[in-house]
Amino acid sequence: MPTIKRYGDTALPALVLLHGFLGSKEDWQASLPILSQYFHCICIDLPGHGENEQILPTPGFETLAEIITSKVAHLGYPQFHLLGYSLGGRVALHIAKFHPEALLSLMLESAHLGLCSTRDKQARLKHDQKWADKLANQPIKSFLNQWYQQPVFAELDDASREQLVNIRSKNNPQALLHCFQSTSLGLQDNGQKVLKQLHCPTYLLVGEQDSKFSKLAEKWQQKLELSVITIPNSGHNTHKAQPQMFAARVIQLLYP
């Protein structure tokens, strides 16, 4: 089964889109009619998601960065714009670390730049292990109902939450578990260091209603030369809440 879908004229600059945890390459559909007029959009299923059943080592970030960069180069795009949401953004940071020469720009949507201290990383690994145990031992719908109750998804109403649970419950729990454990925030490299050394334009997109990532973005902006873009009337997943506005902002930033 294909783990990549492509949209737009192949002669246009490539834009690689990486979805978040529990998502798939289909998650970008609502923004693609606009984005594909300006870019050749390459949507990729991350391991354990959609139609990608690949198992990563732990930690899996460097392997994943290599796989994605090689796949895109094989399609004929040694350089590309890169957009990653949440987990996809954290993967994108590792592509920026290991293959900076491949990036025309880097766009991180609601993505954590990484924990700095060993203590914080160990605490996160413990926290993620609790979620991993739930994913391993509970029915997928039970896990998802708890997952989407987290404060970062506070903007979801009951109907939206139920819709997400129904869509995401089609995933293979065992495959998700492998991906979740190999890409824990506790295993992630320090993205702040990566961004300081990166020479391409870099943007962080956050939802106006996402208080956690709005605060983090403000903190990171003070330390780094980082353009923070706030998407109105949206929470953690800005491209789902405001797909047309999201696409228009991406185009505006990359075609100033």
Backbone as CSV, one residue per row, in Angstrom:
resi,resn,N_x,N_y,N_z,CA_x,CA_y,CA_z,C_x,C_y,C_z
1,MET,0.849,-1.193,0.000,0.000,0.000,0.000,0.892,1.253,0.000
2,PRO,0.468,2.326,-0.695,1.316,3.522,-0.756,1.347,4.263,0.573
3,THR,2.529,4.649,0.993,2.665,5.435,2.223,2.886,6.908,1.901
4,ILE,2.881,7.248,0.610,3.051,8.631,0.158,1.935,8.967,-0.825
5,LYS,1.383,10.183,-0.706,0.473,10.713,-1.722,0.990,12.072,-2.151
6,ARG,0.874,12.348,-3.462,1.435,13.584,-4.003,0.348,14.388,-4.704
7,TYR,0.451,15.703,-4.584,-0.562,16.596,-5.148,0.133,17.806,-5.767
8,GLY,-0.384,18.281,-6.902,0.172,19.474,-7.529,1.209,19.144,-8.582
9,ASP,1.497,20.119,-9.422,2.437,19.978,-10.532,3.816,19.577,-10.004
10,THR,4.399,18.553,-10.618,5.714,18.066,-10.170,6.834,19.081,-10.425
11,ALA,6.558,20.098,-11.262,7.570,21.121,-11.537,7.622,22.189,-10.444
12,LEU,6.624,22.214,-9.568,6.594,23.194,-8.485,7.583,22.792,-7.380
13,PRO,7.987,23.742,-6.521,8.850,23.386,-5.389,8.149,22.350,-4.503
14,ALA,8.908,21.428,-3.952,8.323,20.368,-3.123,8.054,20.877,-1.706
15,LEU,6.892,20.495,-1.177,6.539,20.735,0.215,6.206,19.384,0.839
16,VAL,7.023,18.947,1.777,6.810,17.667,2.467,6.002,17.931,3.731
17,LEU,4.902,17.184,3.903,4.008,17.376,5.044,3.999,16.136,5.928
18,LEU,4.283,16.339,7.216,4.361,15.239,8.178,3.284,15.429,9.253
19,HIS,2.385,14.453,9.371,1.263,14.517,10.298,1.705,14.272,11.739
20,GLY,0.760,14.383,12.673,1.028,14.167,14.090,0.749,12.736,14.529
21,PHE,1.006,12.461,15.808,0.729,11.146,16.376,-0.753,10.829,16.229
22,LEU,-1.060,9.613,15.811,-2.410,9.088,15.555,-2.972,9.512,14.196
23,GLY,-2.249,10.371,13.468,-2.756,10.878,12.197,-2.348,10.025,11.007
24,SER,-2.463,10.631,9.824,-2.057,9.966,8.585,-1.837,11.030,7.515
25,LYS,-1.363,10.592,6.369,-1.130,11.504,5.255,-2.412,12.185,4.778
26,GLU,-3.564,11.589,5.105,-4.848,12.154,4.679,-5.215,13.411,5.481
27,ASP,-4.535,13.656,6.595,-4.927,14.747,7.492,-4.809,16.132,6.865
28,TRP,-4.042,16.241,5.770,-3.800,17.546,5.150,-4.817,17.883,4.053
29,GLN,-5.765,16.977,3.807,-6.666,17.091,2.652,-7.318,18.462,2.497
30,ALA,-7.800,19.025,3.603,-8.573,20.276,3.508,-7.721,21.475,3.078
31,SER,-6.407,21.410,3.316,-5.509,22.513,2.924,-4.899,22.322,1.537
32,LEU,-4.981,21.100,1.014,-4.260,20.776,-0.227,-4.778,21.486,-1.481
33,PRO,-6.076,21.747,-1.633,-6.506,22.463,-2.841,-5.808,23.804,-3.021
34,ILE,-5.481,24.459,-1.907,-4.774,25.750,-1.985,-3.261,25.524,-2.078
35,LEU,-2.726,24.690,-1.185,-1.267,24.480,-1.149,-0.731,23.914,-2.463
36,SER,-1.504,23.025,-3.088,-1.012,22.350,-4.297,-0.982,23.264,-5.526
37,GLN,-1.514,24.469,-5.389,-1.378,25.446,-6.478,0.010,26.086,-6.485
38,TYR,0.678,26.017,-5.364,1.980,26.680,-5.201,3.130,25.700,-4.977
39,PHE,2.789,24.477,-4.525,3.813,23.482,-4.205,3.434,22.115,-4.765
40,HIS,4.459,21.299,-5.003,4.208,19.876,-5.215,4.195,19.257,-3.825
41,CYS,2.994,18.945,-3.327,2.810,18.505,-1.946,3.037,16.999,-1.821
42,ILE,3.916,16.621,-0.897,4.255,15.218,-0.663,3.837,14.876,0.768
43,CYS,2.741,14.127,0.896,2.191,13.763,2.217,2.624,12.334,2.547
44,ILE,3.213,12.158,3.700,3.841,10.884,4.062,3.220,10.311,5.329
45,ASP,2.912,9.012,5.313,2.513,8.302,6.537,3.758,8.011,7.375
46,LEU,3.760,8.437,8.622,4.848,8.071,9.531,4.707,6.602,9.933
47,PRO,5.792,5.954,10.343,5.711,4.541,10.756,4.632,4.305,11.820
48,GLY,3.905,3.208,11.646,2.838,2.880,12.592,1.536,3.606,12.337
49,HIS,1.495,4.420,11.290,0.324,5.227,10.982,-0.131,4.990,9.543
50,GLY,-1.434,5.152,9.320,-1.951,5.005,7.959,-1.580,3.661,7.377
51,GLU,-0.871,3.696,6.264,-0.497,2.455,5.578,0.971,2.099,5.757
52,ASN,1.625,2.758,6.714,3.045,2.508,6.964,3.206,1.602,8.182
53,GLU,3.575,0.366,7.958,3.701,-0.609,9.049,5.156,-0.815,9.493
54,GLN,6.029,0.068,9.036,7.445,-0.049,9.385,7.658,0.100,10.894
55,ILE,8.571,-0.681,11.442,8.922,-0.607,12.865,10.255,0.124,13.001
56,LEU,10.282,1.133,13.861,11.502,1.910,14.077,12.308,1.328,15.238
57,PRO,13.626,1.560,15.230,14.411,1.269,16.437,14.077,2.307,17.501
58,THR,14.560,2.121,18.721,14.352,3.101,19.788,15.699,3.601,20.292
59,PRO,15.986,4.919,20.232,15.159,5.966,19.626,15.144,5.868,18.104
60,GLY,14.088,6.437,17.499,13.898,6.252,16.058,14.050,7.499,15.218
61,PHE,14.396,8.618,15.839,14.380,9.892,15.110,15.395,9.948,13.970
62,GLU,16.621,9.515,14.235,17.653,9.604,13.184,17.306,8.686,12.016
63,THR,16.841,7.488,12.307,16.428,6.546,11.264,15.298,7.136,10.434
64,LEU,14.336,7.734,11.111,13.178,8.310,10.428,13.582,9.486,9.546
65,ALA,14.489,10.320,10.041,14.990,11.449,9.250,15.659,10.957,7.978
66,GLU,16.424,9.874,8.095,17.111,9.289,6.942,16.105,8.726,5.938
67,ILE,15.106,7.996,6.430,14.100,7.371,5.565,13.357,8.436,4.754
68,ILE,12.899,9.489,5.440,12.090,10.518,4.770,12.913,11.287,3.757
69,THR,14.106,11.698,4.146,14.963,12.464,3.225,15.305,11.635,1.992
70,SER,15.602,10.361,2.190,15.932,9.473,1.061,14.730,9.278,0.141
71,LYS,13.548,9.081,0.741,12.328,8.893,-0.064,12.065,10.106,-0.948
72,VAL,12.175,11.281,-0.370,11.877,12.514,-1.105,12.926,12.756,-2.190
73,ALA,14.190,12.482,-1.866,15.261,12.613,-2.875,15.033,11.644,-4.027
74,HIS,14.569,10.429,-3.686,14.299,9.413,-4.709,13.178,9.857,-5.651
75,LEU,12.268,10.683,-5.145,11.190,11.225,-5.988,11.689,12.354,-6.891
76,GLY,12.919,12.784,-6.667,13.502,13.826,-7.519,13.615,15.183,-6.860
77,TYR,13.534,15.221,-5.522,13.592,16.500,-4.808,14.669,16.452,-3.721
78,PRO,15.931,16.733,-4.087,17.000,16.738,-3.079,16.830,17.873,-2.069
79,GLN,16.051,18.921,-2.469,15.737,20.013,-1.544,14.232,20.234,-1.516
80,PHE,13.714,20.606,-0.352,12.269,20.742,-0.215,11.925,21.632,0.972
81,HIS,10.729,22.205,0.929,10.150,22.860,2.094,9.596,21.751,2.988
82,LEU,9.682,21.943,4.312,9.257,20.893,5.239,8.294,21.468,6.270
83,LEU,7.132,20.837,6.390,6.105,21.250,7.340,5.701,20.050,8.184
84,GLY,5.836,20.174,9.504,5.480,19.071,10.391,4.582,19.522,11.520
85,TYR,3.543,18.754,11.782,2.605,19.047,12.866,2.873,18.137,14.067
86,SER,3.040,18.725,15.253,3.179,17.987,16.510,4.313,16.946,16.397
87,LEU,4.007,15.651,16.451,5.059,14.634,16.273,5.789,14.851,14.950
88,GLY,5.047,15.172,13.893,5.674,15.419,12.589,6.663,16.566,12.630
89,GLY,6.370,17.569,13.462,7.302,18.682,13.634,8.555,18.266,14.381
90,ARG,8.377,17.366,15.348,9.543,16.875,16.097,10.435,16.008,15.208
91,VAL,9.786,15.255,14.302,10.558,14.497,13.302,11.271,15.474,12.359
92,ALA,10.564,16.529,11.972,11.138,17.535,11.064,12.394,18.176,11.664
93,LEU,12.398,18.374,12.974,13.582,18.941,13.630,14.800,18.033,13.463
94,HIS,14.564,16.721,13.447,15.690,15.790,13.271,16.144,15.739,11.814
95,ILE,15.230,15.951,10.885,15.641,16.100,9.481,16.518,17.347,9.360
96,ALA,16.114,18.407,10.063,16.912,19.644,10.060,18.287,19.420,10.683
97,LYS,18.354,18.556,11.672,19.643,18.279,12.327,20.560,17.452,11.433
98,PHE,20.022,16.369,10.876,20.867,15.415,10.157,20.996,15.718,8.658
99,HIS,20.038,16.481,8.112,20.070,16.797,6.668,19.720,18.264,6.421
100,PRO,20.431,19.198,7.071,20.074,20.621,6.927,20.176,21.112,5.483
101,GLU,21.068,20.493,4.718,21.264,20.918,3.325,20.042,20.636,2.452
102,ALA,19.146,19.771,2.927,17.961,19.402,2.136,16.831,20.420,2.278
103,LEU,16.898,21.290,3.281,15.750,22.135,3.600,15.796,23.509,2.930
104,LEU,14.702,23.844,2.258,14.497,25.199,1.733,13.861,26.071,2.814
105,SER,13.037,25.463,3.647,12.454,26.139,4.809,11.962,25.067,5.770
106,LEU,11.747,25.491,7.024,11.237,24.583,8.046,10.057,25.257,8.741
107,MET,8.927,24.557,8.766,7.717,25.084,9.389,7.230,24.068,10.421
108,LEU,7.160,24.488,11.671,6.774,23.610,12.773,5.416,24.050,13.289
109,GLU,4.436,23.174,13.223,3.093,23.490,13.698,2.863,22.771,15.038
110,SER,2.694,23.573,16.105,2.403,23.011,17.437,3.375,21.891,17.795
111,ALA,4.653,22.137,17.584,5.676,21.099,17.798,6.630,21.510,18.911
112,HIS,6.952,20.561,19.793,7.868,20.818,20.910,9.313,20.766,20.421
113,LEU,10.110,21.754,20.848,11.512,21.812,20.415,12.417,20.856,21.194
114,GLY,11.876,20.216,22.220,12.680,19.244,22.961,12.998,19.710,24.377
115,LEU,13.222,18.743,25.249,13.554,19.021,26.639,15.067,19.175,26.786
116,CYS,15.481,20.047,27.686,16.915,20.362,27.790,17.649,19.537,28.852
117,SER,16.992,19.252,29.968,17.702,18.585,31.064,17.436,17.076,31.071
118,THR,18.425,16.349,31.584,18.284,14.890,31.723,17.116,14.555,32.645
119,ARG,16.953,15.351,33.681,15.864,15.130,34.641,14.494,15.232,33.954
120,ASP,14.332,16.271,33.141,13.062,16.461,32.427,12.814,15.326,31.435
121,LYS,13.873,14.894,30.786,13.739,13.802,29.810,13.324,12.497,30.499
122,GLN,13.936,12.222,31.637,13.592,10.997,32.376,12.150,11.045,32.877
123,ALA,11.724,12.223,33.328,10.345,12.387,33.791,9.365,12.162,32.635
124,ARG,9.740,12.662,31.462,8.872,12.488,30.293,8.795,11.022,29.875
125,LEU,9.904,10.321,29.936,9.901,8.894,29.590,8.978,8.112,30.527
126,LYS,8.994,8.464,31.807,8.095,7.816,32.776,6.640,8.133,32.439
127,HIS,6.385,9.388,32.131,5.035,9.836,31.759,4.551,9.093,30.517
128,ASP,5.420,8.997,29.506,5.034,8.332,28.255,4.841,6.834,28.442
129,GLN,5.581,6.255,29.397,5.424,4.818,29.643,4.019,4.508,30.152
130,LYS,3.450,5.414,30.925,2.078,5.222,31.419,1.087,5.189,30.256
131,TRP,1.289,6.099,29.293,0.435,6.103,28.104,0.680,4.856,27.261
132,ALA,1.937,4.442,27.170,2.271,3.227,26.398,1.578,2.008,26.993
133,ASP,1.546,1.927,28.332,0.872,0.804,29.001,-0.625,0.797,28.685
134,LYS,-1.222,1.986,28.652,-2.649,2.083,28.309,-2.885,1.630,26.869
135,LEU,-2.018,2.081,25.975,-2.156,1.713,24.566,-1.979,0.214,24.360
136,ALA,-1.083,-0.384,25.154,-0.798,-1.821,25.021,-1.906,-2.684,25.615
137,ASN,-2.590,-2.180,26.627,-3.480,-3.043,27.408,-4.969,-2.704,27.333
138,GLN,-5.307,-1.569,26.754,-6.712,-1.184,26.686,-7.221,-1.243,25.248
139,PRO,-8.526,-1.360,25.047,-9.081,-1.226,23.692,-8.710,0.142,23.122
140,ILE,-8.474,0.200,21.830,-7.991,1.429,21.197,-8.923,2.613,21.453
141,LYS,-10.245,2.362,21.455,-11.182,3.474,21.677,-11.081,4.025,23.094
142,SER,-10.843,3.155,24.055,-10.676,3.589,25.446,-9.425,4.463,25.578
143,PHE,-8.323,4.019,24.959,-7.085,4.801,24.955,-7.320,6.175,24.326
144,LEU,-7.979,6.196,23.173,-8.188,7.446,22.440,-9.080,8.415,23.221
145,ASN,-10.109,7.888,23.863,-10.984,8.752,24.664,-10.202,9.456,25.763
146,GLN,-9.255,8.743,26.364,-8.413,9.355,27.400,-7.399,10.320,26.788
147,TRP,-6.819,9.936,25.658,-5.802,10.762,24.990,-6.356,12.144,24.650
148,TYR,-7.560,12.176,24.104,-8.134,13.447,23.663,-8.779,14.246,24.791
149,GLN,-8.662,13.739,26.035,-9.085,14.525,27.193,-7.931,15.374,27.746
150,GLN,-6.743,15.231,27.177,-5.600,15.993,27.674,-5.812,17.499,27.454
151,PRO,-5.264,18.337,28.357,-5.494,19.788,28.274,-5.158,20.405,26.911
152,VAL,-4.171,19.837,26.216,-3.762,20.405,24.935,-4.880,20.308,23.881
153,PHE,-5.837,19.408,24.117,-6.978,19.257,23.200,-8.256,19.873,23.784
154,ALA,-8.097,20.824,24.693,-9.243,21.391,25.417,-10.251,22.079,24.501
155,GLU,-9.793,22.521,23.330,-10.715,23.247,22.433,-11.720,22.326,21.744
156,LEU,-11.492,21.003,21.812,-12.396,20.062,21.145,-13.732,19.975,21.886
157,ASP,-14.830,20.071,21.132,-16.122,19.796,21.767,-16.379,18.289,21.695
158,ASP,-17.459,17.833,22.330,-17.723,16.392,22.422,-17.862,15.742,21.047
159,ALA,-18.528,16.431,20.132,-18.749,15.872,18.788,-17.433,15.731,18.030
160,SER,-16.574,16.747,18.133,-15.266,16.709,17.456,-14.387,15.614,18.037
161,ARG,-14.452,15.481,19.371,-13.651,14.454,20.048,-14.105,13.056,19.609
162,GLU,-15.418,12.863,19.558,-15.957,11.563,19.160,-15.597,11.236,17.707
163,GLN,-15.642,12.252,16.854,-15.278,12.052,15.451,-13.813,11.622,15.323
164,LEU,-12.942,12.291,16.085,-11.520,11.940,16.061,-11.288,10.518,16.557
165,VAL,-11.961,10.153,17.638,-11.813,8.804,18.203,-12.224,7.754,17.167
166,ASN,-13.319,8.008,16.476,-13.798,7.048,15.462,-12.817,6.913,14.300
167,ILE,-12.248,8.041,13.862,-11.287,8.014,12.746,-9.992,7.319,13.179
168,ARG,-9.482,7.703,14.354,-8.180,7.201,14.804,-8.227,5.742,15.256
169,SER,-9.416,5.244,15.581,-9.516,3.863,16.074,-9.259,2.832,14.980
170,LYS,-9.117,3.295,13.742,-8.787,2.383,12.635,-7.305,2.021,12.628
171,ASN,-6.515,2.752,13.399,-5.074,2.475,13.476,-4.796,1.148,14.176
172,ASN,-3.640,0.579,13.875,-3.181,-0.649,14.525,-2.500,-0.282,15.845
173,PRO,-3.082,-0.669,17.006,-2.519,-0.251,18.304,-1.070,-0.671,18.504
174,GLN,-0.707,-1.865,18.040,0.661,-2.354,18.232,1.649,-1.519,17.427
175,ALA,1.265,-1.158,16.212,2.134,-0.326,15.371,2.274,1.075,15.965
176,LEU,1.166,1.617,16.464,1.208,2.926,17.124,2.120,2.903,18.346
177,LEU,2.028,1.820,19.104,2.821,1.680,20.322,4.316,1.757,20.009
178,HIS,4.753,1.039,18.980,6.176,1.064,18.585,6.606,2.484,18.236
179,CYS,5.776,3.175,17.460,6.122,4.545,17.050,6.156,5.475,18.251
180,PHE,5.158,5.363,19.117,5.061,6.224,20.298,6.297,6.079,21.188
181,GLN,6.723,4.832,21.406,7.866,4.597,22.291,9.195,5.032,21.660
182,SER,9.305,4.891,20.347,10.580,5.227,19.692,10.724,6.721,19.414
183,THR,9.606,7.475,19.558,9.665,8.916,19.279,9.217,9.742,20.492
184,SER,9.407,9.208,21.685,9.051,9.945,22.900,9.805,11.275,22.962
185,LEU,9.135,12.275,23.510,9.797,13.569,23.722,11.030,13.399,24.611
186,GLY,11.012,12.385,25.471,12.160,12.112,26.335,13.388,11.602,25.591
187,LEU,13.200,11.157,24.351,14.313,10.668,23.521,14.738,11.698,22.463
188,GLN,14.006,12.788,22.392,14.224,13.767,21.325,15.468,14.610,21.577
189,ASP,16.194,14.924,20.502,17.342,15.827,20.606,16.852,17.247,20.899
190,ASN,17.763,18.094,21.358,17.434,19.479,21.679,17.275,20.287,20.391
191,GLY,16.033,20.584,20.046,15.757,21.303,18.802,16.203,22.749,18.831
192,GLN,16.367,23.325,20.035,16.821,24.715,20.103,18.230,24.846,19.527
193,LYS,19.076,23.866,19.848,20.439,23.865,19.288,20.401,23.724,17.767
194,VAL,19.505,22.867,17.292,19.366,22.641,15.842,19.002,23.942,15.145
195,LEU,18.011,24.651,15.687,17.520,25.873,15.047,18.576,26.976,15.045
196,LYS,19.411,27.016,16.086,20.474,28.034,16.143,21.479,27.861,15.009
197,GLN,21.650,26.617,14.544,22.641,26.324,13.503,22.035,26.241,12.102
198,LEU,20.705,26.381,12.018,20.023,26.197,10.741,20.012,27.509,9.955
199,HIS,20.241,27.416,8.653,20.359,28.629,7.831,19.117,28.927,6.997
200,CYS,18.161,28.008,6.938,16.957,28.267,6.136,15.906,28.996,6.976
201,PRO,14.923,29.661,6.337,13.839,30.304,7.093,13.099,29.283,7.957
202,THR,12.792,29.677,9.195,12.131,28.779,10.145,10.937,29.473,10.785
203,TYR,9.823,28.767,10.851,8.591,29.338,11.395,7.955,28.362,12.374
204,LEU,7.355,28.914,13.418,6.586,28.114,14.374,5.146,28.611,14.337
205,LEU,4.230,27.712,13.991,2.815,28.054,13.934,2.107,27.488,15.157
206,VAL,1.337,28.330,15.836,0.594,27.881,17.015,-0.845,28.369,16.931
207,GLY,-1.742,27.619,17.565,-3.144,28.007,17.609,-3.394,29.026,18.711
208,GLU,-4.227,29.980,18.421,-4.561,31.039,19.378,-5.106,30.466,20.691
209,GLN,-5.851,29.351,20.600,-6.481,28.762,21.784,-5.604,27.692,22.462
210,ASP,-4.427,27.467,21.924,-3.512,26.465,22.496,-2.591,27.170,23.495
211,SER,-3.053,27.264,24.760,-2.321,28.065,25.749,-0.934,27.496,26.032
212,LYS,-0.824,26.162,26.074,0.466,25.540,26.382,1.517,25.914,25.332
213,PHE,1.189,25.715,24.058,2.198,25.950,23.022,2.376,27.432,22.709
214,SER,1.368,28.245,22.992,1.531,29.693,22.847,2.575,30.197,23.840
215,LYS,2.504,29.678,25.082,3.492,30.071,26.108,4.883,29.554,25.765
216,LEU,4.946,28.300,25.312,6.247,27.744,24.913,6.844,28.541,23.753
217,ALA,6.014,28.894,22.790,6.490,29.649,21.616,7.061,30.998,22.040
218,GLU,6.394,31.634,22.987,6.860,32.933,23.486,8.236,32.783,24.142
219,LYS,8.390,31.719,24.924,9.666,31.457,25.605,10.773,31.183,24.596
220,TRP,10.476,30.320,23.590,11.483,29.975,22.582,11.849,31.186,21.722
221,GLN,10.865,32.031,21.455,11.101,33.203,20.607,12.100,34.160,21.250
222,GLN,12.083,34.218,22.577,13.024,35.095,23.284,14.465,34.592,23.188
223,LYS,14.632,33.268,23.004,15.968,32.676,22.951,16.503,32.549,21.527
224,LEU,15.582,32.421,20.566,15.979,32.067,19.202,15.469,33.096,18.201
225,GLU,16.081,33.128,17.050,15.546,33.932,15.955,14.471,33.092,15.270
226,LEU,13.292,33.147,15.822,12.220,32.262,15.393,10.966,33.085,15.145
227,SER,10.421,32.991,13.952,9.175,33.693,13.646,8.001,32.852,14.134
228,VAL,7.204,33.411,15.042,6.034,32.711,15.573,4.775,33.275,14.909
229,ILE,3.984,32.387,14.339,2.759,32.769,13.648,1.579,32.183,14.427
230,THR,0.661,33.033,14.865,-0.520,32.572,15.597,-1.706,32.470,14.636
231,ILE,-2.343,31.310,14.623,-3.507,31.090,13.771,-4.764,31.321,14.620
232,PRO,-5.583,32.318,14.270,-6.771,32.621,15.075,-7.797,31.479,15.073
233,ASN,-8.619,31.471,16.122,-9.752,30.532,16.220,-9.334,29.083,15.999
234,SER,-8.230,28.699,16.590,-7.764,27.313,16.459,-7.023,26.908,17.721
235,GLY,-7.006,25.580,17.972,-6.282,25.045,19.109,-4.983,24.399,18.672
236,HIS,-4.733,23.186,19.170,-3.458,22.521,18.897,-3.291,22.190,17.413
237,ASN,-4.367,21.722,16.785,-4.293,21.335,15.365,-4.850,22.470,14.506
238,THR,-3.985,23.400,14.135,-4.442,24.599,13.429,-4.884,24.288,11.998
239,HIS,-4.228,23.313,11.345,-4.604,23.036,9.946,-5.943,22.311,9.846
240,LYS,-6.370,21.667,10.928,-7.693,21.029,10.942,-8.781,22.057,11.240
241,ALA,-8.487,22.955,12.188,-9.479,23.947,12.602,-9.695,25.037,11.542
242,GLN,-8.597,25.458,10.897,-8.663,26.571,9.932,-7.852,26.235,8.677
243,PRO,-8.302,25.231,7.891,-7.468,24.752,6.782,-7.162,25.797,5.706
244,GLN,-8.142,26.616,5.364,-7.896,27.618,4.315,-6.965,28.721,4.820
245,MET,-7.245,29.201,6.020,-6.387,30.236,6.610,-4.972,29.711,6.805
246,PHE,-4.869,28.476,7.267,-3.566,27.849,7.480,-2.780,27.805,6.166
247,ALA,-3.424,27.321,5.113,-2.754,27.218,3.803,-2.337,28.594,3.295
248,ALA,-3.203,29.574,3.474,-2.897,30.935,3.007,-1.680,31.502,3.744
249,ARG,-1.574,31.217,5.046,-0.429,31.717,5.818,0.870,31.035,5.385
250,VAL,0.805,29.744,5.106,1.993,29.025,4.631,2.483,29.650,3.322
251,ILE,1.568,29.886,2.415,1.926,30.472,1.118,2.483,31.881,1.300
252,GLN,1.846,32.652,2.163,2.284,34.020,2.417,3.716,34.037,2.973
253,LEU,4.027,33.091,3.849,5.361,33.040,4.457,6.432,32.579,3.471
254,LEU,6.080,31.624,2.628,7.076,31.058,1.715,7.125,31.770,0.365
255,TYR,6.101,32.571,0.078,6.086,33.413,-1.149,5.863,34.867,-0.737
256,PRO,6.798,35.455,0.025,6.566,36.818,0.549,6.540,37.855,-0.577
